[in-house]
Amino acid sequence: MSDRSPLAALAGSTVLVTGGAGLIGSRITARLRELGARPVSLCTMNAYPEHVYTDVFGVDVTDPDVVAGDIRDTALVRKLVAESDYVVHAAALADVAACTREPLAAIDVNIAGTQTVLDAVAASDRVRRMVFVSSASVYGDGTPEETHSQDLLTMRQLLEAVHGRIPPQFHEGHSLRPVSVYGNTKAWGEEQTRVVLGQVGVSYAIVRYFSVYGEPQTVKPNSHSWVVAWFAARAAQGLPLHLNGGGRQVRDLTHVDDIAEGTLRALCSPRAHTETVNIGTGVATSIRDVADLVRSHFPGTALLETPLPAGDPLGGYASVRRMENILGWRPQVPLPDGVGRYVRWLRGTPQAAPAWLNETAAAG
């Protein structure tokens, strides 16, 4: 498919990306520069140590278009939105475990902060479209009727044999049943985007990310998100891989390159106006399968079964039909290739391994 199609519309435009210094945001801004757009990043830059942003994510903190600030700062957000043609709202307290531990912080950032951005976009006479970044966590574990609505009996039997249950394929029209604080905040953000921007006629699109992975992801302490990064980092240190809940959870692992590309296509594709679109591969992969992929690069790595963390969904995988129809595109990075790329990057980037993980390995 030709990049001439929708993405050409971004050339020469100014795009505000909230959370633009993070893993996904920095990938989106890099792609915007390739397309001839001017990305402006708004980010608190406090989710990681400073060197992660500069040395790992490649963020130039001296760039005047990299703004250290908070989405709850009404005056700052209004100023930046007023100067922008498009907005990608990706900033969030995006760690499921952190939101579970600190629900008030999740509400403050993901709800109050989102409202600040929506108010600024609604007041703008320049913004052509806003993309609200949501998550597959809004689906939770699905519902019984969705879980058993697969097209073919043989496929149901195969998935049940592999995963111990029939993982649901999540369609955009399915009921939202989040099982975490994080998922609840994202479900609210979706509906509030429709209400606020729909009332004033500002174009918007909602993208639901499935499980994001890929270089240069780095792990955070007390988190169980980002399984590829966790498994690879632990395996590289000779540590066992923790299979929370036995590793039966199902994820649709989607490379960060594809996440960024899908987001920008939703930002400018004419058919994405007021649409909600999954960004995923359509492939169900168990956490145990991910462990086996990582172990193929680190032979002899042990597995250790651990309890299922609170708020961690059993999960499912994306229906990609609407994504293909609306965006005219589908992800390009197969999971084995993406895992291989991550392992090669990790081996060549020793500074990406956090000191506390090295200390864990030394103590073991």
N, C-alpha and C positions, 0 to 999 in steps of 0.2 A: 504494500500500500504506500502511496506517495506521501512524503512528509509535506508535500506542497499543499495537501488538503487543509485540515483545520489549523495546524500549527503555524502556518505562514501568517495567520492573523495576528500572532503575538509579536512579530517583528516591529521594532520601534515603539512598543508600548512599555509602560511602567507597571510592574506587577509587585504588589505588596505581599510578602509571604510571612505570616506570623509563625513563629517557631522556625524561622529560616536558617538558623545556625545549627539546628539539630541534624541528626542522621538523614531523615527524609527531606527536611527543609533545605539543607545544603545541597542535596542531590537535585532538588527541584530548581534551585537558583542557578546551579551550574548548567542545567539543561536550558534554562531560560536564556542565559548568556549565549549559548550555542545557537539559539534561534534568533538572536539579534534583539532580544528584549532587555530592558533594564530592571533587574530584580532589586527590590529593597527588602532587607531582612529586619524583622522586629523580633527580638529574642532576649529573654532574661539572661541566658547563658549561665545558669546556675545549676543545671541538672547534672553536670559533670565538672571535674577539675578543669581549669582554664586550658591546660595543655592539650586536652582531648579536642577541644574546639579548634585550636590552632594547628596542632601537629597531626591529629588523626582526621578530623573532618575537613581540614584545610580552609578554615574560616579566617579571612583577613580582618582582624578587629580594628585595623586602622582605616579601613574603607568607610567613607562617609555614608555609604548605602547599607552598612551593617550597623543597625541601631540597637544599642543595649537598652532595653526598656521592657515594660510590662503591659500586657493587653488590658489590664485593669486601669491603666493611666488614660483617662478619658480624653484629655487635651492632646496627648501625644498620638493616640490612635486616630482621633479626628483629623489631625494635621496630616498624618501619613496617608490615610484613606483619601482625603481630599486631593492628594497629589497623584493618585493612582488610577489606572485604567481597569485593572483587574485586581482581585484580592483572593488569595488562597489562605484560608484560616486553618492552620495546622497546629497552632500552639495549644498545648494542653498538659495537664498532669497525666501523662499517658501510661504510667506504670500501674498495672492492675493491683499489685501488692501494696504499693504506696497509697493508692486511693482507698484500699481496704483498711489500712492502718490509720489513715488521716482523711476521713470522709469530708470533714469541714474544709480542708484544703482543696479537695477535689471539687467541691461545690463552689468554692471561691474562684478558682482558676477556670474550671471547665464550664461553669454556668454563668457566674457574674462576669468573667472575662469575655465569654462568648457574647453575652448581651451587649457589652461595650462595643465590640467589633460590629455586631449587627446594627446597633443604633447609628454608628458612624457611616456604615455602608448605606443604610436607609436614608440618611440625610445628604448623601452625596449626589451630585448631578453629573458626575463623571464616570463612576464605576460601571463597566459594561456587564460584568458578571462576577459573582463571588462563588467560590467552591468551599463548602463546609466539609472538613475531613472528619468522617465518622469511622466506625469500626464494626467488624463482624461480631464484636462482643454484644451488640444490640440484639442478636438472635439468641444468645444464651446457648442452651442445648436443644433448641427447637421444641416442637410439640410432638406428641405421639403420632398424630395423623400425618405430620410432615415427615417424621422419621420413617414411616412405612409407606410413603408415596413414591418410592423409586419406580422407574419405568419398567424394569425387567426383573422377574423373580430371580434369574440366574445372577444378576448383578447384586441383588440384595443378599443372596446366599454367600457370594464371594466376599462382599464387604464384611458380613457378619463373621465369616470364618477368619478373616484377617484381623479385624479390629475388636472382636468380641461383642459387637453390637452393630446395628445398621446406622452408620453416621448419616445425619440428614444433609441433603443438598439444600442450601439456603437460597431461596428466591427473594428478590427485592419486595415482593408482595406478601411475604410471610409475616405472621404475627411477631412482634418484638417482645422477647421475654428475657431481658438481661439478667444475669445471675451475679453481677458485681456492681459495686458503686461506680466504677469506671464506665461500664456498659450503660448504667442508668443515666449518667451525665451525657453520654453521647446520644442516647435516644432523645433526651430533652433537647439537646442542641439541634438535632434534625428537625424536630417539630417547631422549635422556635425560629429556625431559619425560614421554614415555610410560612409561618404566621407573619413574622416581621417584614421579610422582603416581599412576600406575596401581596401584602396589603398595599405596598407602595409601588409595586410593579418593577422591582429591580430583579434582573435575571440572576438565577442561582442554580447550582447543581450540588448534589450531595454524593460523596463517594464513600463507600464502606470498604476500608482496607481489611484484607485478610492478613494472615501472619507474615509480617515483614521480616526479611532477613537479608544479609549480604554485607560485604565489606563497605565501610569501615565500622561496623557495629562493635561496640565495646560493652561489656557487662557492667551492671551496677550491683552493689551489695544489697542483700535483703530483697532481691527481686527474683521472680521466676519467669519473667518475660524474655523473649529473644533466645529461643532454645538452641538455634544453630550456634550462635556466639557462645552461649554457656557451655555447650557440649565441646566445641572445638577448643575453647580456652582451658577447660578442665583437662581434656585429653592431652593437650600440648604440655601440661604440667605433670602428667602422669597420675592425675586424680580420677577417681571413679565418676561415672556419669549417673546423676540422680534421676531415676525414673519416677517422678511424682505420680502417685496413684497407679503405679505399675506401667506407666507409659502407654495406656490405652487411649488417651485423649487423641482426638483427630484434629489436624490443622491443615489449612490450605496455604502452604509456604509460598510466598510471592516475593521475588527478588526486588530489592529497593530500586533498581533501575527501571523495572516495570511499573512499580508503584508511582514513581515520578512521572513516567511517560503517560500512564493512564490518567493521573491527576490533571496534567496539562491538556490532554485531549478533552477532558470534561470541562476545562476552563473555557475552551474556545469552539468546541464542536456545536454547530447550530442545533442539532437534535438533542443536546444535553440540557437545554433550557428547562428548568424546574424538574429535572429527572433525578432519581436516586439510582446509583449504579454500583454494583459490586466491582471491586478491583481484586481479582484472584485468578487462579489458574484453572479451577474446576477439577483439581486432583486432590483426593483425600489421602493424607499421609499421617500415620500414627507417630506419636513421639518416640516409640520404640524403633520405628523405621528410620527416623532421623538419627537416633543413636547409632544404628547400624551403618548408616552412610558415613557418619563421622569416624566411627571405629575402623572403617575400611582404610582410612588414612593414618590411623594410629593403632596398629595391631596390638592386641593384648590389653586394651583398655577395659577395665572392669565396669560392670553395671551394678547399681545399688538401688533397690526399690525403696521409695520413701512415701510418706503420706501425701495425699492430694491437698494442695493449699486452698484456703478459703477463697472463693470467688473464681477459681480456675475452672472454666467450662469444659465439659467433655468434647464439645465443639462439633464442627461439621466442615463442609467445603462449599465453595461458591458455585452457584449457577452463573454461567458466563454468557448466556444467550443475549441478555439485554446489553451487556457491555459490548459484545461484538456488533450488535445491531446499531447501537447508538454511537459508539466511538469508532466503529469501523476498524477494530484493532483487537489483538489479544496478546498476552504476555509472551515474551520471547526466550526467557532463561529457564531451561529445565532444572529441576531441583538438584540432580547429581552434579550438573555443571556448576550451579551456584554454590553448592557446598565445597566443591573442589576449588573454586575461585576464592572462597573465604579462607580455606585452610592455607592456600598459597600466600594470600595476603597476610594472614596472621604470622606465618613463619618468617615473612620478610619484613614485619613491622613489630619488632620486639617491644617498642614503647607502648603498644596497644594493650599489653598484658598488665592489668592493674597490680600495684604493689601488694595489696592485701591478698590477692589470689596467689601470688608468688610465695607470700609468707605462709599461707595455708599449706601449699605444697611442701615447703621446707619443714613445717611442723609435723607433717604426716610422715 
